[in-house]
Amino acid sequence: MQKFVILWLGQMVSLIGSSMTAFALAIWVWEITHQATALALFQFFAQIPQILITPIAGLVVDKVNRKLLMIVGDAAGGIVTVIVLLLYLTNNLQLWHLYLAFAVKCTFEQFQELAYSTSISTMVAKHEYSKASSLGFLAGHGAIIVAPALAGVLYGIIGLVGILIIDITSFFFAIATVIRIHIPQSTSTKLSICDRTNILHDINFGFKYIISRPSLLILLTLTATFWFIHDIGEAVYKPMILELSGDDTKLLGTLFLVSGIGGILGILLINIWGNKQPRIYGVLLGMIGAGFSKIILGLGRIPLIWIPAQLCSSFNFPLLGSSNDAIWLTKVDPKIQGRVFASQSMILLLVSAGANLIAGTLADHVFEPAMMPGGTLEPLFHNLVGTGKGSGMVLMYVLSSIGLLLVGLIGYTVRKLREIEVILPDYDHIS
């Protein structure tokens, strides 16, 4: 576990640097466009190449040195950030440059993230899978606490240039931590680029594996539905808060900070919960809790409500995510996790990309006009979400939050999902 913590520390520092850059660039894009679509397209263009590369990435992760893949992924991220910095310094940075940069960076991150996630089962004892997975959420929520606050303060002092330099430095730190530790490689056949038949078979393997296990398929379907609905609401979250607060970036940064704190509290709960069964209850409770909290956040019109609601919402995601990860880690043999996890990731990326593609358009061209004075939806919902700029995005956010709540409740009614840990044996119990 100690070596894994070193690996995790390097990735967390890199994530903080990248999150600072992402936060600063999001504010820059909003200031020059004031369109939810422009922000949502960041995620969309990042996800499209990931979707295309994920099946191959899973095959590569299973058959190529995972330590090397993590180094290459971090190095590529650093190079892309350097290019963005040079474009900005020469006054040539445009919106399409950022879309392309995010696409390239996230393509390499897909290899890096799969290599990292599949290394858990080779570096950590089985009874510590949930804790190891929760460290990933600690890194994410730690970055949410630190990055927006730092970016908000430093942006006025060192500007975008300084923040990009910090991001580049963080990649060097991440690479240094990967180099100094040994990452065991699961026993697997070497990748042969000459045998196209085997490559196609391996790419399809992950999908066939999941489909042949109905409980895993139902779990994936439920989580995909959850994240599709979630990402529609998430795509309008930043522009919604900025519009309602009069472009108060400090308030937005505070909400991100509170989100990180909520995530940390959720991680503490996981460590107290330990390895208690069944983990599927953690998945479903996390979905229900997140949906309920987000409904309150959406209906609240003042920071006094937004802040505690955001805290409660973020509290649920480490429980949801680490419980889900632990199920997959214990049910799938480490030798094939790369391909299976890649198939899982591809499905989740597809639904998320679809959500980001339609969310901005729905906000800017459907819900926002409909909630303006005299709009088609204004008479029905003005007492609930208000009227005018931002109200359409609020309505979208509330409706998506209700959807999250329903997904979690429906999950409890499905026996094959509710009893997944009984129906499916652990990978090391299969004779």
WOZISUL-V336089 format. One line per field, one symbol per residue. ss: DSSP state (H for helix, E for strand, L for the rest). A space follows every 10 residues. Layout:
# WOZISUL-V336089
ss->???
This chain:
# WOZISUL-V336089
ss->LHHHHHHHHH HHHHHHHHHH HHHHHHHHHH HHHLLHHHHH HHHHHHHHHH HHHHHHHHHH HHHLLHHHHH HHHHHHHHHH HHHHHHHHHL LLLLHHHHHH HHHHHHHHHH HHHHHHHHHH HHHLLHHHHH HHHHHHHHHH HHHHHHHHHH HHHHHLLLHH HHHHHHHHHH HHHHHHHHHL LLLLLLLLLL LLLLLHHHHH HHHHHHHHHH HLLHHHHHHH HHHHHHHHHH HHHHHLHHHH HHHHLLLLHH HHHHHHHHHH HHHHHHHHHH HHHLLLLLLH HHHHHHHHHH HHHHHHHHHL LLHHHHHHHH HHHHHHHHHH HHHHHHHHHH HLLHHHHHHH HHHHHHHHHH HHHHHHHHHH HHHHHHHHHH LLLLLLLHHH HHHHHLLLLL HHHHHHHHHH HHHHHHHHHH HHLLHHHHLH HHHLLLHHHL L
